[in-house]
């Protein structure tokens, strides 16, 4: 829901950061892997109840995740040939895969930490994972079929993304909130699972209508 507004707000800071890291040896894929490693580190820290360490790693990992695409677009604009300036489908694939791994790992890490430290129940976190699974299936299936049928949605991302009330911005915020308020983690997870489930239904309906 907030992705488009936040992308506009952060475009200049991200461009400035991309210019600062645009050096030989630093690649968009390398930034994606860095974000993946930091995100997994955040999940592990949450599992050991190192909440502030987990929060710091989480936020830095999301900055790296935002920088990879910005750096890739910067280099494409600077390239002089069409072949060099073509989008990297491999990079887009790596990016979305890393996002799914990090999101799922963070849910598991927070669940471990919250159950061990605060006696939180497991089932709200399982509901979040189920909702993530359905959401991911809906928008990835839509993107694949839309590509084959010429009904793609081009908003600058690698995939045809069906935006709804729960998108990347909301996910980053909720995962950060877990790490700031771990003693309320399972209650936050329960509310978040409802929001993600509603988004899943919205994406299924919108995707079906768009492909009819």
GROMACS elastic network, one bead per residue, 0.5 to 0.9 nm:
[ bonds ]
;  ai    aj funct       b0    kb
    1     4     6  0.75059   500
    1     5     6  0.84958   500
    1   163     6  0.64985   500
    1   164     6  0.53355   500
    1   166     6  0.61015   500
    1   167     6  0.60248   500
    1   168     6  0.86876   500
    1   169     6  0.79368   500
    1   170     6  0.76943   500
    2     5     6  0.54852   500
    2     6     6  0.60649   500
    2     7     6  0.84938   500
    2   164     6  0.89567   500
    2   165     6  0.78502   500
    2   166     6  0.84194   500
    2   167     6  0.72427   500
    2   168     6  0.82415   500
    2   169     6  0.61317   500
    2   170     6  0.71555   500
    3     6     6  0.52133   500
    3     7     6  0.59411   500
    3     8     6  0.86214   500
    3   163     6  0.82160   500
    3   167     6  0.65584   500
    3   168     6  0.65046   500
    3   169     6  0.55548   500
    3   170     6  0.81306   500
    4     7     6  0.51817   500
    4     8     6  0.64023   500
    4     9     6  0.87561   500
    5     8     6  0.53020   500
    5     9     6  0.63093   500
    5    10     6  0.87565   500
    6    10     6  0.59798   500
    6    11     6  0.82650   500
    6   169     6  0.75374   500
    7    10     6  0.52188   500
    7    11     6  0.57344   500
    8    11     6  0.53125   500
    8    12     6  0.80867   500
    9    12     6  0.73533   500
    9    13     6  0.83235   500
   10    13     6  0.54336   500
   10    14     6  0.59743   500
   10    15     6  0.84369   500
   11    14     6  0.52587   500
   11    15     6  0.60385   500
   11    16     6  0.86536   500
   11    70     6  0.83548   500
   12    15     6  0.50042   500
   12    16     6  0.61904   500
   12    17     6  0.86318   500
   13    16     6  0.50955   500
   13    17     6  0.62144   500
   13    18     6  0.85501   500
   14    18     6  0.59444   500
   14    19     6  0.84784   500
   14    63     6  0.85571   500
   14    66     6  0.74455   500
   14    67     6  0.63133   500
   14    70     6  0.67284   500
   14    71     6  0.87067   500
   15    19     6  0.61394   500
   15    20     6  0.86382   500
   15    67     6  0.81708   500
   15    70     6  0.64621   500
   15    71     6  0.76918   500
   15    74     6  0.79283   500
   16    19     6  0.51337   500
   16    20     6  0.63566   500
   16    21     6  0.89272   500
   17    21     6  0.63742   500
   17    22     6  0.85146   500
   17    67     6  0.74594   500
   17    70     6  0.89641   500
   17    71     6  0.87857   500
   18    21     6  0.52442   500
   18    22     6  0.58491   500
   18    67     6  0.61820   500
   18    68     6  0.81870   500
   18    70     6  0.63569   500
   18    71     6  0.51882   500
   18    72     6  0.89866   500
   18    74     6  0.77080   500
   19    22     6  0.51118   500
   19    23     6  0.84277   500
   19    71     6  0.76110   500
   19    74     6  0.81189   500
   20    23     6  0.77925   500
   21    24     6  0.89751   500
   21    26     6  0.70054   500
   21    71     6  0.82499   500
   22    25     6  0.87968   500
   22    26     6  0.66478   500
   22    27     6  0.79923   500
   22    71     6  0.70057   500
   22    74     6  0.87634   500
   22    75     6  0.84920   500
   23    26     6  0.56722   500
   23    27     6  0.82605   500
   24    27     6  0.78613   500
   25    30     6  0.87117   500
   26    29     6  0.84934   500
   26    30     6  0.63836   500
   26    31     6  0.74213   500
   27    31     6  0.63791   500
   27    32     6  0.87118   500
   27    68     6  0.76771   500
   27    71     6  0.77459   500
   27    72     6  0.78785   500
   28    31     6  0.51037   500
   28    32     6  0.63046   500
   28    33     6  0.87840   500
   28    67     6  0.75782   500
   28    69     6  0.65985   500
   28    70     6  0.82388   500
   28    71     6  0.60054   500
   28    72     6  0.56603   500
   28    91     6  0.74205   500
   29    33     6  0.62631   500
   29    34     6  0.85398   500
   29    68     6  0.67404   500
   29    72     6  0.87845   500
   29    90     6  0.88700   500
   29    91     6  0.60128   500
   29    94     6  0.74519   500
   29    95     6  0.78514   500
   30    33     6  0.51277   500
   30    34     6  0.61166   500
   30    35     6  0.86128   500
   30    68     6  0.79410   500
   31    35     6  0.61284   500
   31    36     6  0.85349   500
   31    64     6  0.56161   500
   31    65     6  0.68213   500
   31    66     6  0.89657   500
   31    67     6  0.70844   500
   31    68     6  0.53702   500
   32    35     6  0.51291   500
   32    36     6  0.62248   500
   32    37     6  0.87663   500
   32    61     6  0.88165   500
   32    64     6  0.66113   500
   32    65     6  0.56989   500
   32    66     6  0.87369   500
   32    67     6  0.83553   500
   32    68     6  0.59111   500
   32    69     6  0.87805   500
   32    91     6  0.83350   500
   32    94     6  0.73434   500
   32    95     6  0.59915   500
   32    98     6  0.71987   500
   32    99     6  0.89743   500
   33    37     6  0.61671   500
   33    38     6  0.85449   500
   33    64     6  0.87949   500
   33    65     6  0.87289   500
   33    94     6  0.84310   500
   33    95     6  0.84219   500
   33    98     6  0.75220   500
   34    37     6  0.52074   500
   34    38     6  0.61253   500
   34    39     6  0.84111   500
   34    61     6  0.71420   500
   34    64     6  0.67921   500
   34    65     6  0.82398   500
   35    38     6  0.51685   500
   35    39     6  0.59076   500
   35    40     6  0.85369   500
   35    58     6  0.86682   500
   35    60     6  0.75069   500
   35    62     6  0.64506   500
   35    63     6  0.77016   500
   35    64     6  0.50844   500
   35    65     6  0.54721   500
   35    98     6  0.79790   500
   35    99     6  0.87210   500
   35   102     6  0.86328   500
   36    39     6  0.50728   500
   36    40     6  0.61832   500
   36    41     6  0.85324   500
   36    61     6  0.69040   500
   36    64     6  0.87773   500
   36    65     6  0.80947   500
   36    95     6  0.89133   500
   36    98     6  0.56389   500
   36    99     6  0.73862   500
   36   101     6  0.77223   500
   36   102     6  0.62832   500
   37    40     6  0.51765   500
   37    41     6  0.61300   500
   37    42     6  0.86301   500
   37    61     6  0.78509   500
   37   102     6  0.85767   500
   38    42     6  0.61622   500
   38    43     6  0.87241   500
   38    57     6  0.56070   500
   38    58     6  0.67985   500
   38    60     6  0.73296   500
   38    61     6  0.51728   500
   38    62     6  0.87940   500
   38    64     6  0.89610   500
   38   102     6  0.88808   500
   39    43     6  0.63702   500
   39    44     6  0.87208   500
   39    54     6  0.85575   500
   39    57     6  0.64469   500
   39    58     6  0.54958   500
   39    59     6  0.85716   500
   39    60     6  0.83743   500
   39    61     6  0.54305   500
   39    62     6  0.78362   500
   39    99     6  0.88802   500
   39   101     6  0.87191   500
   39   102     6  0.54222   500
   39   103     6  0.81503   500
   39   105     6  0.80705   500
   39   106     6  0.74372   500
   40    43     6  0.50243   500
   40    44     6  0.62332   500
   40    45     6  0.85838   500
   40    57     6  0.87576   500
   40    58     6  0.86016   500
   40   101     6  0.81974   500
   40   102     6  0.59994   500
   40   105     6  0.65133   500
   40   106     6  0.72325   500
   40   109     6  0.88837   500
   41    44     6  0.50767   500
   41    45     6  0.60880   500
   41    46     6  0.85693   500
   41    54     6  0.72572   500
   41    57     6  0.67773   500
   41    58     6  0.81530   500
   42    45     6  0.50658   500
   42    46     6  0.61625   500
   42    47     6  0.86240   500
   42    50     6  0.88681   500
   42    51     6  0.86248   500
   42    53     6  0.71250   500
   42    55     6  0.68083   500
   42    56     6  0.77575   500
   42    57     6  0.51037   500
   42    58     6  0.53964   500
   42    61     6  0.85000   500
   42   102     6  0.88913   500
   42   105     6  0.88474   500
   42   106     6  0.70361   500
   42   109     6  0.80192   500
   43    46     6  0.51336   500
   43    47     6  0.62779   500
   43    48     6  0.88465   500
   43    54     6  0.66819   500
   43    57     6  0.88417   500
   43    58     6  0.81291   500
   43   102     6  0.78136   500
   43   103     6  0.89408   500
   43   105     6  0.57674   500
   43   107     6  0.75794   500
   43   108     6  0.72562   500
   43   110     6  0.67953   500
   44    47     6  0.50292   500
   44    48     6  0.64789   500
   44    49     6  0.87013   500
   44    50     6  0.86791   500
   44    54     6  0.76992   500
   44   105     6  0.82867   500
   44   106     6  0.79816   500
   44   109     6  0.58127   500
   44   110     6  0.86484   500
   45    48     6  0.51359   500
   45    49     6  0.61968   500
   45    50     6  0.50508   500
   45    51     6  0.67486   500
   45    52     6  0.86613   500
   45    53     6  0.64941   500
   45    54     6  0.50308   500
   45    55     6  0.88108   500
   45    57     6  0.86971   500
   45   109     6  0.75019   500
   45   110     6  0.88245   500
   45   113     6  0.85496   500
   46    50     6  0.54971   500
   46    51     6  0.54877   500
   46    52     6  0.85915   500
   46    53     6  0.80127   500
   46    54     6  0.54568   500
   46    55     6  0.83430   500
   46   106     6  0.77124   500
   46   108     6  0.89191   500
   46   109     6  0.52229   500
   46   110     6  0.52558   500
   46   111     6  0.83743   500
   46   112     6  0.75694   500
   46   113     6  0.55626   500
   46   114     6  0.83031   500
   46   179     6  0.72807   500
   47    50     6  0.75609   500
   47    51     6  0.87130   500
   47    54     6  0.89773   500
   47   106     6  0.87862   500
   47   108     6  0.77626   500
   47   110     6  0.58217   500
   47   111     6  0.72835   500
   47   114     6  0.78699   500
   47   116     6  0.84698   500
   48    51     6  0.81856   500
   48   109     6  0.81125   500
   48   112     6  0.77951   500
   48   113     6  0.58643   500
   48   116     6  0.87831   500
   49    52     6  0.87180   500
   49    54     6  0.82988   500
   49   109     6  0.88896   500
   49   110     6  0.81495   500
   49   112     6  0.84056   500
   49   113     6  0.50054   500
   49   114     6  0.75882   500
   49   116     6  0.83552   500
   49   117     6  0.70907   500
   49   182     6  0.86851   500
   50    53     6  0.55154   500
   50    54     6  0.60774   500
   50    55     6  0.87102   500
   50   113     6  0.84719   500
   50   179     6  0.89404   500
   51    55     6  0.61286   500
   51    56     6  0.87216   500
   51   110     6  0.89849   500
   51   113     6  0.86499   500
   51   178     6  0.89028   500
   51   179     6  0.54073   500
   51   180     6  0.70254   500
   51   181     6  0.88416   500
   51   182     6  0.76177   500
   52    56     6  0.62166   500
   52    57     6  0.85798   500
   52   179     6  0.70084   500
   52   180     6  0.73366   500
   53    56     6  0.52215   500
   53    57     6  0.62050   500
   53    58     6  0.84773   500
   54    57     6  0.51945   500
   54    58     6  0.59615   500
   54    59     6  0.86563   500
   54   176     6  0.88911   500
   54   179     6  0.68589   500
   55    58     6  0.50274   500
   55    59     6  0.62136   500
   55    60     6  0.86329   500
   55   175     6  0.87012   500
   55   176     6  0.61788   500
   55   177     6  0.88378   500
   55   178     6  0.88959   500
   55   179     6  0.57078   500
   55   180     6  0.72394   500
   56    59     6  0.53595   500
   56    60     6  0.62330   500
   56    61     6  0.84931   500
   57    60     6  0.52495   500
   57    61     6  0.59427   500
   57    62     6  0.86242   500
   58    61     6  0.51298   500
   58    62     6  0.63399   500
   58    63     6  0.88135   500
   58   106     6  0.87929   500
   58   172     6  0.84506   500
   58   175     6  0.83178   500
   58   176     6  0.72876   500
   59    62     6  0.52021   500
   59    63     6  0.63860   500
   59    64     6  0.88194   500
   59   172     6  0.81398   500
   59   176     6  0.76466   500
   60    63     6  0.50442   500
   60    64     6  0.63389   500
   60    65     6  0.86086   500
   61    64     6  0.51206   500
   61    65     6  0.61902   500
   61    66     6  0.87431   500
   62    66     6  0.61839   500
   62    67     6  0.85491   500
   62   172     6  0.76191   500
   63    66     6  0.51046   500
   63    67     6  0.61532   500
   63    68     6  0.88608   500
   64    67     6  0.50059   500
   64    68     6  0.63505   500
   65    68     6  0.56861   500
   65    69     6  0.76236   500
   65    95     6  0.76105   500
   65    98     6  0.89285   500
   65    99     6  0.81332   500
   66    69     6  0.62499   500
   66    70     6  0.67932   500
   67    70     6  0.50272   500
   67    71     6  0.59411   500
   67    72     6  0.84551   500
   68    71     6  0.53103   500
   68    72     6  0.62081   500
   68    73     6  0.87455   500
   68    91     6  0.87779   500
   68    95     6  0.82645   500
   69    73     6  0.61589   500
   69    74     6  0.85200   500
   69    91     6  0.84964   500
   69    92     6  0.82802   500
   69    95     6  0.85920   500
   69   157     6  0.84557   500
   70    73     6  0.52493   500
   70    74     6  0.61410   500
   70    75     6  0.87275   500
   71    75     6  0.62562   500
   71    76     6  0.86338   500
   72    75     6  0.52820   500
   72    76     6  0.62354   500
   72    77     6  0.87499   500
   72    87     6  0.81128   500
   72    88     6  0.81493   500
   72    91     6  0.87461   500
   73    76     6  0.50167   500
   73    77     6  0.62013   500
   73    78     6  0.86560   500
   73    85     6  0.85752   500
   73    87     6  0.80677   500
   74    77     6  0.52935   500
   74    78     6  0.64129   500
   74    79     6  0.88056   500
   75    78     6  0.50355   500
   75    79     6  0.61074   500
   75    84     6  0.88998   500
   75    85     6  0.75896   500
   76    79     6  0.51057   500
   76    80     6  0.83770   500
   76    82     6  0.89725   500
   76    84     6  0.68470   500
   76    86     6  0.69859   500
   76    87     6  0.75019   500
   77    80     6  0.80454   500
   77    85     6  0.67636   500
   78    85     6  0.79614   500
   79    82     6  0.78403   500
   79    83     6  0.88227   500
   79    84     6  0.58790   500
   79    85     6  0.55040   500
   80    83     6  0.87455   500
   80    84     6  0.70873   500
   80    85     6  0.72822   500
   81    84     6  0.52801   500
   81    85     6  0.61971   500
   81    86     6  0.87477   500
   82    85     6  0.50406   500
   82    86     6  0.61162   500
   83    86     6  0.54667   500
   84    87     6  0.85042   500
   85    88     6  0.87722   500
   86    89     6  0.89078   500
   87    90     6  0.88207   500
   87    91     6  0.83533   500
   87    92     6  0.85031   500
   87   158     6  0.82590   500
   88    91     6  0.51186   500
   88    92     6  0.64285   500
   88    93     6  0.87164   500
   88   158     6  0.84937   500
   89    92     6  0.50361   500
   89    93     6  0.61497   500
   89    94     6  0.85708   500
   89   158     6  0.69996   500
   90    93     6  0.50815   500
   90    94     6  0.61414   500
   90    95     6  0.85492   500
   91    94     6  0.50639   500
   91    95     6  0.60547   500
   91    96     6  0.87634   500
   91   158     6  0.85949   500
   92    95     6  0.50553   500
   92    96     6  0.63288   500
   92    97     6  0.85505   500
   92   157     6  0.79663   500
   92   158     6  0.52359   500
   92   159     6  0.77160   500
   93    96     6  0.55150   500
   93    97     6  0.61574   500
   93    98     6  0.85688   500
   93   158     6  0.77947   500
   93   159     6  0.88036   500
   94    97     6  0.51980   500
   94    98     6  0.60388   500
   94    99     6  0.85970   500
   95    98     6  0.52113   500
   95    99     6  0.62404   500
   95   100     6  0.88281   500
   96    99     6  0.50266   500
   96   100     6  0.63378   500
   96   101     6  0.87238   500
   96   158     6  0.87010   500
   96   159     6  0.88137   500
   97   100     6  0.52697   500
   97   101     6  0.63086   500
   97   102     6  0.86989   500
   98   101     6  0.51144   500
   98   102     6  0.61131   500
   98   103     6  0.85323   500
   99   102     6  0.52116   500
   99   103     6  0.60274   500
   99   104     6  0.85232   500
  100   103     6  0.52040   500
  100   104     6  0.60970   500
  100   105     6  0.84173   500
  100   132     6  0.87305   500
  100   136     6  0.83348   500
  101   104     6  0.53846   500
  101   105     6  0.59977   500
  101   106     6  0.85258   500
  102   105     6  0.50868   500
  102   106     6  0.59949   500
  102   107     6  0.86434   500
  103   106     6  0.52766   500
  103   107     6  0.64618   500
  103   108     6  0.88984   500
  103   132     6  0.87285   500
  103   171     6  0.82325   500
  103   172     6  0.88512   500
  103   175     6  0.83575   500
  104   107     6  0.52724   500
  104   108     6  0.64602   500
  104   109     6  0.87021   500
  104   129     6  0.67596   500
  104   132     6  0.80768   500
  105   108     6  0.51214   500
  105   109     6  0.60286   500
  105   110     6  0.85813   500
  106   110     6  0.60097   500
  106   111     6  0.83290   500
  106   175     6  0.74931   500
  107   110     6  0.53189   500
  107   111     6  0.60769   500
  107   112     6  0.87052   500
  107   125     6  0.64912   500
  107   126     6  0.85870   500
  107   128     6  0.77453   500
  107   129     6  0.73667   500
  107   175     6  0.78653   500
  107   189     6  0.88156   500
  108   111     6  0.50046   500
  108   112     6  0.62256   500
  108   113     6  0.86896   500
  108   125     6  0.74498   500
  108   126     6  0.86926   500
  108   129     6  0.87158   500
  109   112     6  0.52129   500
  109   113     6  0.62716   500
  109   114     6  0.85507   500
  110   113     6  0.50847   500
  110   114     6  0.58294   500
  110   115     6  0.82936   500
  110   125     6  0.85398   500
  110   175     6  0.87261   500
  110   178     6  0.72060   500
  110   179     6  0.75032   500
  110   182     6  0.76463   500
  110   185     6  0.75715   500
  111   114     6  0.52469   500
  111   115     6  0.59210   500
  111   116     6  0.83501   500
  111   120     6  0.77695   500
  111   121     6  0.82846   500
  111   122     6  0.65107   500
  111   124     6  0.89265   500
  111   125     6  0.63288   500
  111   126     6  0.89333   500
  111   185     6  0.79656   500
  111   186     6  0.78538   500
  112   115     6  0.54308   500
  112   116     6  0.60724   500
  112   117     6  0.83901   500
  112   122     6  0.84631   500
  113   116     6  0.52711   500
  113   117     6  0.58000   500
  113   118     6  0.79475   500
  113   120     6  0.89281   500
  113   182     6  0.80120   500
  114   117     6  0.51729   500
  114   118     6  0.52776   500
  114   119     6  0.65575   500
  114   120     6  0.55558   500
  114   121     6  0.83843   500
  114   122     6  0.89596   500
  114   182     6  0.60440   500
  114   183     6  0.67170   500
  114   184     6  0.84385   500
  114   185     6  0.65773   500
  114   186     6  0.75915   500
  115   118     6  0.55468   500
  115   121     6  0.62408   500
  115   122     6  0.70279   500
  115   186     6  0.87381   500
  116   119     6  0.58597   500
  116   120     6  0.75902   500
  117   120     6  0.79596   500
  117   182     6  0.86958   500
  117   183     6  0.80938   500
  118   182     6  0.80154   500
  118   183     6  0.59765   500
  118   184     6  0.87395   500
  119   183     6  0.89038   500
  120   183     6  0.80083   500
  120   184     6  0.84209   500
  120   185     6  0.76288   500
  120   186     6  0.60060   500
  120   187     6  0.88719   500
  121   124     6  0.69922   500
  121   125     6  0.82585   500
  121   186     6  0.68035   500
  122   125     6  0.57156   500
  122   126     6  0.65405   500
  122   186     6  0.77701   500
  123   127     6  0.62406   500
  123   128     6  0.87414   500
  123   186     6  0.84526   500
  123   190     6  0.86696   500
  124   127     6  0.50554   500
  124   128     6  0.64395   500
  124   129     6  0.88664   500
  124   186     6  0.58992   500
  124   187     6  0.76193   500
  124   188     6  0.86762   500
  124   189     6  0.55906   500
  124   191     6  0.87181   500
  124   193     6  0.73503   500
  125   128     6  0.50075   500
  125   129     6  0.63657   500
  125   130     6  0.86795   500
  125   185     6  0.89452   500
  125   186     6  0.68961   500
  125   189     6  0.58905   500
  125   190     6  0.73830   500
  125   193     6  0.79812   500
  126   129     6  0.50734   500
  126   130     6  0.61942   500
  126   131     6  0.86090   500
  126   193     6  0.89294   500
  127   130     6  0.50256   500
  127   131     6  0.61276   500
  127   132     6  0.85371   500
  127   189     6  0.80804   500
  127   190     6  0.74217   500
  127   193     6  0.58614   500
  127   194     6  0.85692   500
  127   197     6  0.89587   500
  128   131     6  0.50852   500
  128   132     6  0.61022   500
  128   133     6  0.85719   500
  128   189     6  0.65440   500
  128   190     6  0.74359   500
  128   192     6  0.69791   500
  128   194     6  0.81920   500
  128   196     6  0.74586   500
  128   197     6  0.83318   500
  129   133     6  0.61296   500
  129   134     6  0.87577   500
  129   193     6  0.81403   500
  130   133     6  0.50348   500
  130   134     6  0.63608   500
  130   135     6  0.85954   500
  130   193     6  0.83655   500
  130   197     6  0.85859   500
  131   134     6  0.52383   500
  131   135     6  0.60567   500
  131   136     6  0.84801   500
  131   193     6  0.62135   500
  131   194     6  0.81397   500
  131   195     6  0.89086   500
  131   196     6  0.57677   500
  131   197     6  0.51794   500
  131   198     6  0.88517   500
  131   199     6  0.88323   500
  131   200     6  0.70772   500
  132   135     6  0.50604   500
  132   136     6  0.59375   500
  132   137     6  0.84472   500
  132   193     6  0.83800   500
  132   196     6  0.69188   500
  132   197     6  0.79799   500
  132   200     6  0.82004   500
  133   136     6  0.52289   500
  133   137     6  0.61399   500
  133   138     6  0.86599   500
  134   137     6  0.51294   500
  134   138     6  0.61948   500
  134   139     6  0.88431   500
  134   197     6  0.78968   500
  134   200     6  0.62268   500
  134   201     6  0.87778   500
  135   138     6  0.51992   500
  135   139     6  0.63734   500
  135   140     6  0.84410   500
  135   196     6  0.73321   500
  135   197     6  0.74861   500
  135   199     6  0.71454   500
  135   201     6  0.81308   500
  135   203     6  0.74032   500
  135   204     6  0.83229   500
  136   139     6  0.55361   500
  136   140     6  0.58451   500
  136   141     6  0.81614   500
  136   200     6  0.82652   500
  137   140     6  0.54010   500
  137   141     6  0.58050   500
  137   142     6  0.83315   500
  137   200     6  0.89511   500
  138   141     6  0.54054   500
  138   142     6  0.61209   500
  138   143     6  0.86452   500
  138   162     6  0.88967   500
  138   200     6  0.69462   500
  138   201     6  0.87843   500
  138   203     6  0.63325   500
  138   204     6  0.57679   500
  138   207     6  0.76156   500
  139   143     6  0.60386   500
  139   144     6  0.86256   500
  139   159     6  0.87832   500
  139   160     6  0.78037   500
  139   161     6  0.64327   500
  139   162     6  0.62095   500
  139   163     6  0.89494   500
  139   200     6  0.85419   500
  139   203     6  0.67106   500
  139   204     6  0.78665   500
  139   207     6  0.76698   500
  140   143     6  0.50568   500
  140   144     6  0.62485   500
  140   145     6  0.87054   500
  140   159     6  0.78517   500
  140   160     6  0.82033   500
  140   161     6  0.81675   500
  141   144     6  0.52284   500
  141   145     6  0.62400   500
  141   146     6  0.83878   500
  141   207     6  0.89310   500
  142   145     6  0.52901   500
  142   146     6  0.57637   500
  142   147     6  0.83844   500
  142   152     6  0.89905   500
  142   160     6  0.74302   500
  142   161     6  0.82702   500
  142   162     6  0.81872   500
  142   203     6  0.88192   500
  142   204     6  0.85827   500
  142   207     6  0.59606   500
  142   208     6  0.82006   500
  142   210     6  0.89795   500
  142   211     6  0.81019   500
  143   146     6  0.51299   500
  143   147     6  0.61089   500
  143   148     6  0.87719   500
  143   151     6  0.88778   500
  143   152     6  0.70384   500
  143   153     6  0.82967   500
  143   159     6  0.58442   500
  143   161     6  0.68217   500
  143   162     6  0.84690   500
  143   207     6  0.89995   500
  144   147     6  0.52840   500
  144   148     6  0.65529   500
  144   149     6  0.88923   500
  144   152     6  0.89316   500
  144   159     6  0.82467   500
  144   160     6  0.81401   500
  145   148     6  0.51187   500
  145   149     6  0.61726   500
  145   150     6  0.84898   500
  145   151     6  0.82074   500
  145   152     6  0.86789   500
  145   211     6  0.80398   500
  146   149     6  0.51524   500
  146   150     6  0.58277   500
  146   152     6  0.50164   500
  146   153     6  0.80475   500
  146   160     6  0.73395   500
  146   207     6  0.89952   500
  146   210     6  0.86367   500
  146   211     6  0.71168   500
  147   150     6  0.53712   500
  147   151     6  0.62872   500
  147   152     6  0.54613   500
  147   153     6  0.88953   500
  147   159     6  0.87814   500
  147   160     6  0.78596   500
  148   151     6  0.78402   500
  148   152     6  0.85962   500
  149   152     6  0.79743   500
  149   211     6  0.82833   500
  151   160     6  0.87374   500
  151   210     6  0.78997   500
  151   211     6  0.75112   500
  152   159     6  0.82109   500
  152   160     6  0.55064   500
  152   161     6  0.87645   500
  153   156     6  0.89404   500
  153   157     6  0.89754   500
  153   159     6  0.77964   500
  153   161     6  0.66767   500
  153   162     6  0.80872   500
  154   157     6  0.68862   500
  154   158     6  0.82953   500
  154   159     6  0.78893   500
  154   160     6  0.63111   500
  154   161     6  0.82176   500
  155   158     6  0.86050   500
  155   159     6  0.87116   500
  155   160     6  0.77024   500
  155   161     6  0.78995   500
  156   159     6  0.85309   500
  157   160     6  0.72184   500
  157   161     6  0.75647   500
  158   161     6  0.85223   500
  162   202     6  0.89264   500
  162   203     6  0.61658   500
  162   206     6  0.76880   500
  162   207     6  0.74193   500
  163   166     6  0.77462   500
  163   167     6  0.65194   500
  163   199     6  0.84856   500
  163   203     6  0.76561   500
  164   167     6  0.64435   500
  164   198     6  0.88337   500
  164   199     6  0.56180   500
  164   200     6  0.84212   500
  164   202     6  0.69098   500
  164   203     6  0.70344   500
  165   170     6  0.81426   500
  165   195     6  0.72476   500
  165   196     6  0.78135   500
  165   198     6  0.79564   500
  165   199     6  0.58231   500
  165   202     6  0.87448   500
  166   169     6  0.78936   500
  166   170     6  0.57704   500
  166   171     6  0.68744   500
  166   192     6  0.87821   500
  166   195     6  0.64638   500
  166   196     6  0.56856   500
  166   197     6  0.89364   500
  166   198     6  0.83941   500
  166   199     6  0.58684   500
  166   200     6  0.87502   500
  167   170     6  0.55635   500
  167   171     6  0.62156   500
  167   172     6  0.88057   500
  167   196     6  0.86321   500
  167   199     6  0.85172   500
  168   171     6  0.50157   500
  168   172     6  0.61585   500
  168   173     6  0.86203   500
  169   172     6  0.52691   500
  169   173     6  0.62862   500
  169   174     6  0.87145   500
  170   173     6  0.50778   500
  170   174     6  0.60838   500
  170   175     6  0.85295   500
  171   174     6  0.52309   500
  171   175     6  0.60742   500
  171   176     6  0.84618   500
  171   192     6  0.88328   500
  172   175     6  0.53231   500
  172   176     6  0.61496   500
  172   177     6  0.86119   500
  173   176     6  0.51339   500
  173   177     6  0.61322   500
  173   178     6  0.87794   500
  174   178     6  0.63214   500
  174   179     6  0.88515   500
  174   188     6  0.77818   500
  174   189     6  0.84780   500
  174   192     6  0.75531   500
  175   178     6  0.51627   500
  175   179     6  0.66903   500
  175   180     6  0.89234   500
  176   179     6  0.52019   500
  176   180     6  0.63199   500
  176   181     6  0.86470   500
  177   181     6  0.59008   500
  177   182     6  0.78662   500
  177   185     6  0.81025   500
  177   188     6  0.81593   500
  178   181     6  0.52530   500
  178   182     6  0.51374   500
  178   183     6  0.83190   500
  178   184     6  0.73455   500
  178   185     6  0.51337   500
  178   186     6  0.85134   500
  178   188     6  0.71088   500
  178   189     6  0.81159   500
  179   182     6  0.53816   500
  179   185     6  0.79182   500
  180   183     6  0.88274   500
  181   184     6  0.56019   500
  181   185     6  0.64140   500
  181   188     6  0.89958   500
  182   186     6  0.81358   500
  183   186     6  0.79246   500
  183   187     6  0.89377   500
  184   187     6  0.54970   500
  184   188     6  0.62500   500
  184   189     6  0.86262   500
  185   188     6  0.51428   500
  185   189     6  0.60247   500
  185   190     6  0.86729   500
  186   190     6  0.61675   500
  186   191     6  0.87810   500
  187   190     6  0.51324   500
  187   191     6  0.65012   500
  187   192     6  0.85845   500
  188   191     6  0.53208   500
  188   192     6  0.60181   500
  188   193     6  0.85120   500
  189   193     6  0.59354   500
  189   194     6  0.86873   500
  190   193     6  0.51927   500
  190   194     6  0.66325   500
  191   194     6  0.53024   500
  191   195     6  0.65718   500
  191   196     6  0.88790   500
  192   195     6  0.50617   500
  192   196     6  0.61449   500
  192   197     6  0.84340   500
  193   196     6  0.51686   500
  193   197     6  0.59681   500
  193   198     6  0.85578   500
  194   197     6  0.50469   500
  194   198     6  0.61680   500
  194   199     6  0.86116   500
  195   198     6  0.51820   500
  195   199     6  0.62804   500
  195   200     6  0.86918   500
  196   200     6  0.61508   500
  196   201     6  0.87672   500
  197   201     6  0.63925   500
  197   202     6  0.86496   500
  198   201     6  0.52102   500
  198   202     6  0.62343   500
  198   203     6  0.86669   500
  199   203     6  0.60784   500
  199   204     6  0.85558   500
  200   203     6  0.51386   500
  200   204     6  0.61652   500
  200   205     6  0.86679   500
  201   204     6  0.51306   500
  201   205     6  0.62194   500
  201   206     6  0.85229   500
  202   205     6  0.52832   500
  202   206     6  0.59876   500
  202   207     6  0.83275   500
  203   206     6  0.50617   500
  203   207     6  0.56891   500
  203   208     6  0.82541   500
  204   207     6  0.52198   500
  204   208     6  0.60503   500
  204   209     6  0.85897   500
  205   208     6  0.52479   500
  205   209     6  0.62226   500
  205   210     6  0.86066   500
  206   209     6  0.52099   500
  206   210     6  0.60533   500
  206   211     6  0.86613   500
  207   210     6  0.50929   500
  207   211     6  0.62134   500
  207   212     6  0.86784   500
  208   211     6  0.53316   500
  208   212     6  0.62122   500
  209   212     6  0.53471   500
